[in-house]
Amino acid sequence: MTGSAGYRGPPRGALVNPGPAALTAENRWLRTRFARRHLLDLAAGMLAAQMRLPPSEAAVYLDSLSQATGLPVEDIAADIVNAVSGDGGPSVTAVPGTDGHNLEGLAERRRARRTAAAAEAADTAGEAARTLLDGGLSALGADSLWLWRRTGPGCLQLIGHAGVGAAEAVAWQWIPPAAPEPFRTVLVDDTPVWLQDGPADGSPLPGPSARAARALLPLTRRDRAVGVALVGWPGPTPLDPAARRAVAGLLEVAGTVLDTEETDPAPAPVLVDVLDALAHPAVLLRLRGPLGAAFVEHVNDEAVATLGSAAPAVGASLARAFPLVHTELGRLARRALSTTHPQRLARLPVAARPGEASPLLDVRVLPAGDEHAVVLWHTVAAPALAAARAVARLQNVAPFRDSLTGGETVWASQAYGILGMDRAEAPVPLPDLRDRVHEDDRAALTELLTVLTERQAGAQAVLRIVLPDGTVRHVQVAAEPLIDDGVVTAVAGVYQNVSDSRRTEAALTATFDHLTALHDQSELRHHLALQLQQAIVPEVPGLQELPGGLVVAARYRPAAEEYRVGGDWYDVLALPSGKVLVAVGDIAGHGIDSVTGMVALRNAQRALAFTGRSARHLMGWLNEVTLRTGGGTTATAVCALYDPQDHGLVWSSAGHLPMLLLREGRARLLDPPQDILLGAVSPFTYREQRIGLRPGDTLLLYTDGLIERRHSGIDEGLTRLAGEAERLAGREPDLLVDELLRTATGDTDDDTSIVAVHVRGGQPER
């Protein structure tokens, strides 16, 4: 809370519809925010995988890296994604100012990664093309980009372009199978074609002149050619290896935005028959759209018997079918489709709602085409699958055996990929790898061989292997000598690709070193306050079901600046009386004192609510608690009690912002009683108001960090919030609060809490 005056009334007058320019600017801003969120989610996912953290902790750690290094969180995220994907080290390992060329290259890699993330988040191929051209290709001198989708054997359809005139786009809308040679080469051979001076044979291609440079690249999706991209320059242009790598890197994401299906295919009958024949539960999912929103398409009899009343209906969203585990299942399904490999998880806590179903054990998610995934699980742990999971933990491992007495070297097939060799090449004995090992690691290889052959003991080492393309891969070698009559006759061991963990380890080591240096009291107090805030007022990750058909979603977003972690709290609690407590509050000030004060008030309110007294009595008592324990602290709060018997909501407000009611697509601010802040005057009698809630209604409670802006009044912020809520009307509460946080107009860097309470009976959209 940034002030102590509290809210003094709703906005006056009708909502004003923004004009076309404002809508365009807002749309651009929303796309930018969505692209930023996509990049941060991607980096957090990689951190979670590398550090074995829950996704929420990985996201918090990403923010802490930004605060520790002083770099924007987008730069940290880009560095992490580039590091794990092998496109350059993370910025936390660089020493700013020591190498201007290195810093320039680092900035370019960050810019390219942000551009790629924005293109991946685009809604259409046209938007993706504009993003790629403006954000990256234009810096390479390119002035146009064309994206064709493969619609049949050798036939291409133009579905996105940038820097191209309308007439020229119409002329190249379709490219038949009898296409110019460069197109056929790209499609058939899956190979880029680089034309620095235009096509040598004069073949017609889009562009300002026959001599203008072009680059044609295949676009792939899940290892399948789905189209062709053409990058154009205004004239002849030398395309050196660095430029080619940059162009290819930017266009790697273009295949993901090509909509290769005209209609949603129905699940194959044979697939449904197979699922119905299984002796354990199975659910068929379809993932739609660029974000992969998942829906249930089929549930076999075993799943129905296992889930009982919680069994999902065909057509239900994944979030409604499995509300407590839908995030993890959706992640596994999207990963399965993107990699075309089955995904596994040992256990998910519950199938649907507490008390209604058993845990999901030995969960497996299998890809079933371009848009379908199958979720399989057991109700009793299977020993064989447990053993298989243990073996699967040895990732990127390849056994080998070298004979030292004139015999052959034998490799597992995975060794070729780990060492960057073609399968047609002969396996290389461990001593002969010296020429492929980085010169600084050759002494380590010598020591490894000495231990194996002279000391006749097992040993291991991590060696940097230089691949044919010049890149470096970290390979761990663990080996044992095979001894016959006191003589080492062979060496047996394994190669393991540990490049990802090494890159992440280097980044994290540098980051931890930096964080260790931050011992000042304000930093420690900030982290303590944030951890206490998140421990006491955690987010509700899915949808929480409460008596009376209420569905609740709650979010807390900490302040952007360390000194602004504040005293926001919220609570939704079923009481012994059958009523439901819904409350939001905000203590004035920031830091650990505000957070500890919040804990006292929230706990006091919970305890007082069990007395069964009215909302105004609870608020009066809370005022006394604030006066006696707050040390001069003030707070705003709203306390509401919902009665499932008559669907009435009775509430009392202490200077807090008005609740917002969404009903039949319209937003209405509920004018609160004009009562004073908590902790201002003793004694004080608070007033109550009542409203009846209907099926389909959604009630929003929030703190001022959601709407306050430095250069505009609260009324303007409330008007914007009402308009945004109307735009999102009909969404499920969890999607509604996520989108409102994403598009929040507040710019005071204050922390924010928001609670959505939905009355079942309407038909919210996923």
C-alpha positions in Angstrom: 0.0 0.0 0.0 1.6 3.3 -1.1 -0.6 5.7 1.0 -2.6 5.7 4.2 -5.7 7.6 3.0 -7.4 4.5 1.6 -10.0 4.4 -1.2 -12.7 7.0 -1.0 -15.2 5.9 -3.6 -15.7 4.3 -7.1 -15.1 6.1 -10.3 -17.9 8.4 -11.4 -19.4 8.2 -14.9 -19.5 5.5 -17.5 -16.5 3.5 -18.8 -15.0 5.1 -21.9 -14.1 2.9 -24.8 -10.5 3.5 -26.0 -9.9 4.6 -29.6 -8.2 2.5 -32.4 -4.7 4.0 -31.6 -5.0 3.1 -28.0 -6.2 -0.4 -28.8 -3.3 -0.9 -31.2 -0.8 0.3 -28.5 -2.4 -2.0 -25.9 -2.3 -4.9 -28.2 1.4 -4.3 -28.9 2.0 -4.0 -25.2 0.2 -7.3 -24.5 2.2 -9.1 -27.2 5.4 -7.8 -25.6 4.4 -8.9 -22.2 3.4 -12.3 -23.5 6.7 -12.8 -25.3 8.6 -11.7 -22.1 6.6 -14.2 -20.0 7.3 -17.0 -22.6 11.1 -16.3 -22.4 11.0 -16.2 -18.5 9.0 -19.5 -18.4 11.5 -21.2 -20.8 14.5 -20.1 -18.7 12.7 -21.1 -15.4 11.9 -24.5 -16.9 15.5 -25.1 -17.8 16.7 -24.0 -14.3 14.1 -26.3 -12.8 15.3 -29.3 -14.9 19.0 -28.6 -14.2 18.7 -27.8 -10.5 15.8 -30.2 -9.9 13.6 -27.4 -8.4 9.9 -27.0 -8.5 8.9 -24.5 -11.3 7.8 -21.9 -8.8 11.1 -22.0 -7.0 13.0 -21.8 -10.3 11.0 -18.6 -11.2 11.9 -17.1 -7.8 15.6 -18.0 -8.3 15.5 -16.4 -11.7 14.4 -13.1 -10.1 17.1 -13.4 -7.5 19.8 -13.8 -10.2 18.5 -10.6 -11.8 18.6 -8.7 -8.5 22.1 -10.1 -7.6 23.7 -9.2 -10.9 21.9 -6.0 -11.5 20.9 -7.2 -15.0 17.3 -7.2 -16.4 15.6 -10.5 -15.8 15.1 -10.8 -19.6 18.9 -10.7 -20.1 19.4 -13.4 -17.4 16.7 -15.6 -19.0 18.2 -15.2 -22.4 21.7 -16.1 -21.1 20.4 -19.2 -19.4 18.5 -20.4 -22.5 21.5 -19.7 -24.7 23.8 -21.5 -22.3 21.7 -24.6 -22.0 21.1 -24.8 -25.7 24.8 -24.2 -26.5 24.4 -20.7 -28.0 26.7 -18.8 -25.7 27.6 -18.6 -22.0 25.4 -16.9 -19.5 26.2 -13.3 -18.7 26.9 -14.0 -15.0 30.1 -15.7 -16.0 31.4 -12.6 -18.0 33.3 -9.8 -16.3 31.7 -6.6 -17.6 34.1 -4.2 -19.3 37.0 -6.6 -19.8 36.3 -7.6 -23.4 34.3 -5.2 -25.5 34.0 -7.7 -28.4 32.7 -10.4 -26.0 30.2 -8.0 -24.5 29.0 -7.0 -28.0 28.5 -10.6 -29.0 26.8 -11.3 -25.7 24.3 -8.5 -26.3 23.7 -9.8 -29.8 22.9 -13.3 -28.5 20.6 -11.9 -25.9 18.8 -9.8 -28.6 18.5 -12.9 -30.8 17.1 -15.0 -28.0 14.5 -12.4 -27.1 13.5 -12.1 -30.7 13.1 -15.9 -31.0 11.0 -16.0 -27.9 8.7 -13.2 -29.2 8.3 -15.1 -32.5 7.4 -18.3 -30.6 4.8 -16.4 -28.7 3.2 -14.9 -31.8 -0.4 -15.8 -32.6 0.0 -15.9 -36.4 2.8 -16.6 -38.9 2.5 -13.1 -40.2 3.1 -11.6 -36.7 6.1 -14.0 -36.3 7.5 -12.9 -39.6 7.4 -9.3 -38.6 9.0 -10.0 -35.3 11.8 -12.0 -36.8 12.5 -9.3 -39.5 12.3 -6.3 -37.2 14.0 -7.9 -34.2 16.9 -9.7 -35.8 17.1 -10.1 -39.6 17.0 -6.4 -40.4 20.2 -6.0 -38.3 21.8 -8.4 -40.8 20.8 -6.2 -43.7 17.7 -8.2 -44.7 14.6 -6.3 -45.8 12.1 -9.1 -46.4 11.0 -12.5 -45.0 8.6 -15.0 -46.6 7.1 -18.1 -44.8 5.5 -20.8 -46.9 3.7 -23.8 -45.5 3.9 -27.2 -47.1 0.3 -28.2 -48.0 1.0 -31.3 -50.2 3.7 -33.1 -52.2 6.0 -30.2 -53.0 3.2 -27.6 -52.9 3.8 -24.4 -50.8 1.3 -21.8 -49.5 2.4 -18.4 -48.3 1.0 -17.8 -44.8 3.2 -15.1 -43.4 5.5 -12.3 -44.7 7.1 -9.1 -43.7 8.7 -6.3 -45.8 6.7 -7.5 -48.8 4.3 -5.6 -51.0 0.7 -6.7 -51.4 0.9 -7.4 -55.1 4.1 -9.4 -54.8 2.6 -11.4 -52.0 -0.4 -12.3 -54.1 1.9 -13.3 -57.0 3.8 -15.7 -54.7 0.8 -16.9 -52.7 1.2 -20.5 -54.1 4.2 -22.3 -55.3 3.3 -25.5 -57.2 5.4 -28.7 -57.2 7.1 -27.6 -60.4 8.8 -24.9 -58.4 12.1 -23.1 -59.1 15.1 -25.3 -58.3 16.1 -23.7 -54.9 12.6 -24.5 -53.5 12.9 -28.2 -54.6 16.4 -28.5 -53.1 15.3 -27.1 -49.8 12.2 -29.3 -49.6 13.7 -32.6 -50.9 17.2 -32.4 -49.4 16.2 -30.4 -46.2 19.2 -28.2 -46.9 19.6 -24.4 -46.8 20.4 -22.6 -50.1 22.5 -19.4 -49.8 22.5 -17.1 -52.9 24.8 -14.2 -52.3 24.3 -12.8 -55.9 20.9 -14.3 -56.6 20.3 -17.6 -58.5 23.1 -18.4 -60.9 20.7 -19.8 -63.5 18.4 -16.8 -63.3 15.5 -18.7 -61.7 12.6 -16.4 -60.8 12.5 -15.7 -57.0 10.9 -13.0 -54.9 13.0 -9.9 -54.6 13.8 -6.5 -56.0 16.2 -7.8 -58.6 17.7 -11.0 -59.9 21.1 -10.2 -58.4 19.7 -9.5 -54.9 20.9 -12.0 -52.2 18.5 -14.5 -50.8 18.6 -17.4 -48.3 16.1 -20.3 -48.5 15.9 -22.5 -45.4 13.8 -25.5 -44.5 11.3 -25.1 -41.7 10.8 -28.1 -39.5 8.5 -29.1 -36.7 9.1 -32.1 -34.6 11.8 -33.3 -37.1 9.5 -33.0 -40.0 9.7 -30.5 -42.9 6.7 -28.3 -42.8 7.7 -25.4 -45.0 10.2 -23.0 -46.5 11.5 -19.6 -45.4 13.1 -17.1 -47.8 15.1 -14.1 -46.5 15.7 -11.3 -49.0 18.3 -8.5 -49.1 18.0 -5.3 -51.3 21.1 -6.3 -53.4 24.1 -8.6 -53.6 25.3 -9.3 -50.1 28.2 -11.5 -48.8 26.7 -14.2 -46.5 29.6 -15.3 -44.3 29.4 -18.2 -41.9 28.5 -15.9 -39.0 25.6 -14.4 -40.9 24.4 -17.8 -42.0 24.5 -19.1 -38.4 22.6 -16.0 -37.2 19.9 -16.3 -39.9 19.5 -20.1 -39.3 19.3 -19.5 -35.5 16.6 -16.9 -35.8 14.5 -19.1 -38.2 14.7 -22.2 -36.0 11.4 -21.1 -34.3 9.5 -20.3 -37.5 8.4 -23.9 -38.0 6.5 -23.8 -34.7 4.1 -21.1 -35.8 3.1 -22.9 -39.1 -0.4 -24.3 -38.7 0.0 -27.5 -40.6 -3.5 -28.8 -40.0 -6.6 -27.2 -41.6 -9.0 -28.9 -39.2 -8.8 -30.6 -35.9 -8.4 -34.3 -36.7 -10.5 -36.8 -34.8 -8.7 -39.4 -32.7 -8.1 -42.5 -34.7 -10.6 -45.3 -33.9 -7.8 -47.8 -33.6 -6.2 -45.6 -30.9 -9.4 -45.5 -28.9 -9.8 -49.2 -29.2 -6.2 -49.8 -27.9 -6.9 -47.5 -24.9 -10.1 -49.4 -24.1 -8.2 -52.7 -24.2 -5.7 -51.6 -21.6 -5.8 -53.1 -18.1 -4.8 -49.8 -16.5 -6.2 -46.2 -16.6 -5.7 -44.1 -19.7 -6.9 -40.7 -20.9 -6.5 -39.3 -24.4 -5.7 -35.6 -24.6 -5.7 -33.1 -27.5 -3.5 -30.0 -27.3 -4.8 -27.0 -29.3 -3.2 -23.7 -30.3 0.3 -22.3 -29.9 0.1 -22.6 -26.1 -1.1 -26.2 -26.2 -4.3 -25.9 -24.2 -5.3 -29.5 -23.4 -8.7 -31.1 -23.6 -9.9 -34.6 -22.8 -11.0 -36.6 -25.9 -11.4 -40.1 -24.4 -11.4 -41.8 -21.0 -11.1 -45.6 -20.9 -13.2 -47.8 -18.5 -10.3 -48.4 -16.1 -9.8 -44.6 -15.7 -13.5 -44.2 -15.0 -13.4 -46.9 -12.4 -10.3 -45.5 -10.8 -11.4 -41.9 -10.6 -15.0 -42.6 -9.7 -17.0 -39.4 -9.4 -13.9 -37.4 -10.3 -13.7 -39.0 -13.8 -13.4 -36.2 -16.4 -16.0 -35.7 -19.1 -15.1 -35.8 -22.8 -14.4 -32.3 -23.9 -13.4 -31.0 -20.5 -10.3 -28.9 -20.2 -7.3 -30.5 -18.5 -7.5 -28.0 -15.7 -11.1 -29.0 -15.0 -10.4 -32.7 -15.4 -7.3 -32.8 -13.1 -7.4 -29.5 -11.2 -4.6 -30.2 -8.8 -2.1 -31.7 -11.2 -3.1 -30.2 -14.6 0.0 -28.0 -14.7 2.4 -30.9 -14.5 0.3 -33.1 -16.9 0.2 -30.3 -19.4 3.9 -29.8 -19.2 4.6 -33.5 -19.8 2.1 -33.6 -22.7 3.7 -30.5 -24.4 7.1 -31.9 -24.0 6.1 -35.3 -25.4 4.7 -33.6 -28.5 7.7 -31.3 -29.0 10.3 -34.1 -28.6 8.1 -37.1 -29.9 9.5 -39.0 -26.9 7.4 -40.4 -24.0 7.6 -38.5 -20.7 7.5 -40.1 -17.3 6.8 -39.1 -13.7 7.0 -41.4 -10.7 4.0 -39.9 -8.9 1.4 -37.2 -9.0 -0.3 -36.4 -5.7 -4.0 -36.9 -6.5 -6.0 -37.5 -9.6 -8.6 -34.9 -9.1 -9.9 -33.7 -5.7 -8.8 -34.6 -2.2 -10.5 -37.7 -0.9 -12.0 -38.7 -4.2 -9.2 -40.6 -6.0 -5.9 -42.4 -5.5 -2.6 -40.9 -6.4 -1.4 -41.2 -10.0 1.5 -43.7 -9.9 4.1 -44.4 -12.7 2.6 -41.6 -14.9 3.6 -41.9 -18.6 2.6 -39.4 -21.3 3.0 -40.7 -24.9 2.8 -38.6 -28.1 0.1 -39.9 -30.4 0.4 -37.7 -33.6 0.8 -34.0 -33.9 -1.8 -32.9 -31.4 -2.7 -36.0 -29.3 -1.1 -37.3 -26.2 -2.0 -40.4 -24.1 -1.8 -40.2 -20.3 -1.2 -43.6 -18.6 -0.9 -44.4 -14.9 -1.2 -47.2 -12.4 -2.9 -47.3 -9.0 -0.4 -49.7 -7.6 3.4 -49.1 -8.0 5.0 -51.5 -10.5 8.5 -52.8 -9.5 9.6 -53.2 -13.2 8.7 -49.6 -13.9 10.5 -48.4 -10.8 13.6 -50.2 -11.9 13.3 -48.7 -15.4 13.1 -45.3 -13.9 16.3 -45.9 -12.0 18.1 -46.9 -15.2 16.7 -43.9 -17.0 18.4 -41.6 -14.6 21.7 -42.4 -16.4 21.1 -39.9 -19.2 23.4 -39.5 -22.2 25.5 -42.6 -21.2 27.3 -44.9 -23.7 29.3 -48.0 -22.6 32.5 -48.8 -24.4 35.3 -51.4 -24.2 38.9 -51.1 -25.5 41.1 -54.1 -26.1 44.8 -53.5 -25.3 46.0 -56.8 -26.8 45.2 -56.3 -30.5 41.4 -56.8 -30.2 38.8 -54.3 -31.3 37.1 -51.3 -29.7 33.4 -51.7 -29.1 31.0 -48.8 -28.6 27.3 -48.6 -27.8 25.5 -46.7 -30.5 25.0 -43.6 -28.2 28.8 -43.0 -28.1 28.8 -41.7 -31.7 26.5 -38.9 -30.8 28.3 -38.1 -27.6 31.6 -37.8 -29.3 30.2 -36.1 -32.5 31.2 -38.9 -34.9 29.4 -40.4 -37.8 28.1 -44.0 -37.4 30.0 -45.0 -40.5 33.3 -44.2 -38.7 35.2 -46.9 -36.8 35.2 -46.6 -33.0 38.2 -44.8 -31.6 40.2 -46.4 -28.6 40.4 -44.2 -25.6 44.1 -43.3 -26.0 43.5 -42.3 -29.6 40.9 -39.7 -28.6 43.9 -37.4 -27.7 43.6 -35.5 -31.0 39.9 -34.8 -30.4 40.5 -33.6 -26.8 41.0 -29.9 -26.0 44.7 -29.2 -25.6 44.2 -28.1 -22.0 42.6 -31.4 -21.1 45.1 -33.8 -22.7 47.1 -34.0 -19.4 43.9 -35.2 -17.7 43.5 -37.9 -20.4 47.1 -38.9 -19.8 46.6 -39.2 -16.0 43.4 -41.2 -16.6 45.2 -43.7 -18.8 48.1 -43.9 -16.3 45.8 -44.8 -13.4 44.0 -47.4 -15.5 47.1 -49.2 -17.0 49.9 -48.6 -14.6 48.2 -48.3 -11.2 45.5 -50.8 -12.4 42.7 -48.9 -10.7 39.4 -47.4 -11.8 39.3 -43.7 -12.6 37.2 -40.9 -14.1 37.7 -37.5 -15.7 35.8 -34.8 -17.5 37.3 -34.0 -20.9 36.4 -31.3 -23.4 35.9 -32.9 -26.8 36.3 -30.6 -29.8 33.7 -31.6 -32.4 34.2 -31.3 -36.1 32.2 -28.0 -36.3 34.5 -26.5 -33.7 32.1 -26.6 -30.8 33.2 -28.1 -27.5 31.3 -30.8 -25.6 32.1 -31.9 -22.0 32.3 -35.7 -21.8 32.8 -37.6 -18.5 34.8 -40.8 -18.9 34.5 -43.4 -16.2 36.5 -46.6 -16.7 37.8 -49.8 -15.0 40.8 -51.9 -16.1 40.2 -55.6 -17.0 43.1 -57.6 -15.6 44.3 -61.0 -16.6 47.2 -62.6 -14.7 48.3 -59.3 -13.4 48.2 -57.6 -16.8 45.7 -55.0 -18.0 44.2 -56.5 -21.2 41.3 -54.1 -21.8 39.5 -51.1 -20.4 35.7 -51.0 -19.9 33.8 -47.9 -19.1 31.2 -45.3 -20.1 31.1 -42.0 -21.9 28.5 -39.5 -20.6 27.7 -36.1 -22.1 27.6 -33.7 -19.2 27.7 -30.4 -21.2 24.4 -29.1 -20.0 25.2 -29.6 -16.3 28.7 -28.1 -16.8 27.3 -25.0 -18.4 24.7 -24.6 -15.7 27.2 -25.4 -13.0 29.5 -22.6 -14.2 26.7 -20.1 -14.4 25.4 -21.1 -11.0 28.8 -21.1 -9.3 29.5 -17.6 -10.5 26.0 -16.5 -9.4 26.4 -18.1 -5.9 29.8 -16.4 -5.6 28.1 -13.1 -6.4 25.2 -13.7 -4.0 27.6 -14.8 -1.2 29.1 -11.3 -1.3 25.8 -9.7 -0.6 25.7 -9.8 3.2 24.3 -6.4 4.0 21.4 -6.3 6.4 18.9 -4.9 3.9 19.4 -7.8 1.5 19.0 -10.3 4.3 15.8 -8.6 5.5 14.4 -8.5 2.0 14.9 -12.2 1.5 13.5 -13.0 4.9 10.4 -10.8 4.2 9.8 -12.4 0.8 10.1 -15.9 2.2 7.9 -15.2 5.1 5.3 -13.6 2.8 5.2 -16.5 0.4 5.1 -19.1 3.3 2.2 -17.4 5.0 0.2 -16.4 1.9 1.0 -19.0 -0.8 -0.6 -18.9 -4.2 -3.5 -21.2 -5.0 -1.9 -22.9 -8.1 -5.1 -24.4 -9.5 -8.8 -24.1 -8.6 -9.8 -24.5 -5.0 -13.3 -25.9 -4.4 -15.3 -24.6 -1.5 -18.8 -25.1 -0.1 -21.7 -23.5 -1.9 -20.3 -24.1 -5.4 -17.5 -21.6 -4.9 -14.3 -21.9 -7.0 -11.3 -19.8 -5.9 -8.0 -18.8 -7.5 -5.5 -16.5 -5.7 -2.2 -15.0 -6.7 0.5 -13.0 -4.9 3.1 -11.1 -6.9 6.0 -9.7 -4.9 7.3 -6.2 -5.4 9.8 -5.6 -8.1 12.2 -3.8 -5.8 13.6 -5.5 -2.7 12.7 -2.7 -0.3 9.0 -2.8 -1.4 8.1 -6.3 -0.3 4.9 -5.5 1.6 2.2 -6.6 3.9 -0.5 -7.9 1.4 -2.6 -10.8 2.6 -5.6 -12.7 1.5 -7.7 -15.5 2.9 -10.5 -17.8 1.7 -11.6 -20.2 4.4 -14.6 -22.5 5.0 -15.9 -21.9 8.6 -17.6 -24.4 10.9 -20.9 -22.4 10.5 -21.0 -23.4 6.9 -20.2 -19.9 5.7 -17.0 -19.0 3.7 -14.7 -16.2 4.8 -13.2 -14.2 1.9 -10.8 -11.4 2.8 -8.0 -9.2 1.4 -5.8 -6.7 3.3 -2.8 -4.5 2.9 -0.6 -3.0 5.7 0.9 0.4 5.1 4.7 0.3 4.5 7.1 -2.3 3.2 9.8 -4.7 4.5 9.9 -7.2 7.2 8.0 -5.1 9.8 5.0 -4.9 7.4 5.2 -8.6 6.6 5.3 -9.6 10.3 2.4 -7.3 11.0 0.5 -8.9 8.1 1.0 -12.3 9.7 -0.4 -11.1 13.0 -3.5 -9.6 11.4 -4.2 -12.5 9.1 -3.9 -15.0 11.9 -6.1 -12.9 14.2 -8.8 -12.6 11.5 -8.8 -16.4 11.0 -9.2 -17.0 14.7 -11.9 -14.4 15.1 -13.9 -15.7 12.1 -14.4 -19.0 14.0 -16.6 -17.2 16.5 -19.4 -17.0 14.0 -19.9 -13.3 14.4 -20.7 -10.9 11.6 -18.4 -9.2 9.2 -18.7 -5.8 10.9 -17.8 -7.4 14.3 -14.8 -9.1 12.8 -13.6 -5.8 11.3 -14.1 -4.0 14.6 -12.1 -6.6 16.5 -9.4 -6.5 13.8 -9.2 -2.8 14.3 -8.5 -3.3 18.0 -5.8 -5.9 17.2 -4.1 -3.4 14.9 -4.2 -0.7 17.5 -2.7 -2.9 20.2 -0.1 -4.8 18.2 0.8 -2.8 15.2 3.1 -0.1 16.8 1.3 2.7 15.0 0.7 0.6 11.8 -2.4 1.1 9.7 -4.0 -1.1 7.1 -6.9 -1.4 4.7 -9.0 -4.6 4.5 -12.2 -6.0 3.2 -13.9 -8.9 5.1 -16.7 -10.8 3.5 -18.8 -13.8 4.6 -20.7 -15.9 2.0 -23.7 -18.0 3.0 -24.3 -21.0 0.7 -27.9 -21.3 2.1 -29.2 -18.0 0.7 -26.2 -17.2 -1.7 -25.8 -13.8 0.2 -22.4 -12.1 0.6 -22.2 -9.7 3.5 -19.0 -7.6 3.7 -17.4 -4.8 5.6 -14.5 -2.6 4.4 -11.8 -0.6 6.2 -10.8 2.0 3.6 -10.1 -0.8 1.1 -10.6 -0.7 -2.7 -14.0 -1.8 -3.9 -14.7 -5.4 -4.8 -15.4 -5.9 -8.5 -18.4 -8.1 -9.6 -18.4 -9.7 -13.0 -22.0 -10.7 -14.0 -23.1 -11.7 -17.5 -20.0 -10.2 -19.0 -20.3 -6.8 -17.3 -18.1 -5.4 -14.6 -19.5 -3.6 -11.6 -17.6 -2.0 -8.7 -19.3 -2.6 -5.4 -19.4 0.7 -3.6 -18.0 0.0 -0.1 -19.0 1.7 3.2 -16.9 4.8 3.7 -15.3 3.5 6.9 -11.8 4.3 8.2 -8.6 2.3 8.1 -7.6 -0.3 10.6 -5.5 1.1 13.4 -6.7 4.7 13.0 -9.3 5.2 15.8 -10.5 3.3 18.8 -13.2 2.3 19.2 -14.9 2.3 15.8 -18.1 0.6 14.6 -17.9 -0.7 11.1 -20.9 -1.1 8.8 -22.0 -3.9 6.6 -23.5 -4.3 3.1 -25.1 -7.3 1.4 -25.4 -8.6 -2.1 -26.8 -11.8 -3.5 -24.6 -13.8 -5.8 -25.9 -15.7 -8.8 -24.5 -18.8 -10.6 -21.9 -17.6 -13.1 -20.9 -14.5 -11.0 -17.2 -13.9 -10.3 -16.1 -11.6 -7.5 -12.6 -10.0 -7.6 -10.8 -8.8 -4.5 -7.3 -7.2 -4.9 -4.8 -4.8 -3.4 -3.7 -1.4 -4.8 -0.5 -2.7 -6.5 -2.8 -4.0 -9.3 -4.1 -0.6 -10.4 -2.1 2.3 -8.9 0.0 4.4 -11.2 2.3 7.2 -10.4 0.8 9.9 -12.6 -2.9 9.0 -12.5 -5.7 8.7 -10.0 -7.2 5.6 -8.4 -10.4 6.2 -10.3 -8.6 5.8 -13.6 -7.0 2.6 -12.5 -10.3 1.2 -11.4 -11.8 2.1 -14.8 -9.0 0.3 -16.6 -9.4 -2.8 -14.3 -13.2 -2.9 -15.0 -12.6 -2.7 -18.7 -9.9 -5.4 -18.6 -12.1 -7.7 -16.5 -15.0 -7.3 -19.0 -12.6 -8.3 -21.8 -11.7 -11.4 -19.9 -15.2 -12.2 -18.7 -16.0 -15.9 -19.0 -12.5 -17.2 -18.2 -12.0 -19.7 -15.4 -10.8 -18.0 -12.2 -7.2 -19.2 -12.5 -6.8 -17.9 -16.0 -8.6 -14.7 -15.1 -6.3 -13.8 -12.3 -3.2 -14.8 -14.3 -4.2 -12.6 -17.2 -5.1 -9.7 -15.0 -1.7 -9.9 -13.3 -0.1 -10.1 -16.7 -1.9 -7.0 -18.0 -1.9 -5.1 -14.7 -1.6 -1.3 -15.2 0.0 -0.5 -11.8 3.5 0.9 -12.1 4.4 1.7 -8.5 6.4 -1.5 -8.1 4.2 -2.4 -5.1 3.4 -6.0 -4.3 0.0 -7.2 -5.5 -2.6 -9.7 -4.3 -5.7 -10.8 -6.2 -8.5 -13.3 -5.4 -11.2 -14.5 -7.8 -14.3 -16.2 -6.3 -16.5 -17.8 -8.9 -20.0 -19.2 -8.3 -20.5 -22.4 -10.2 -23.4 -22.6 -12.6 -22.1 -20.5 -15.6 -19.9 -21.8 -18.4 -16.5 -20.2 -18.0 -14.0 -20.7 -20.8 -10.6 -22.2 -20.5 
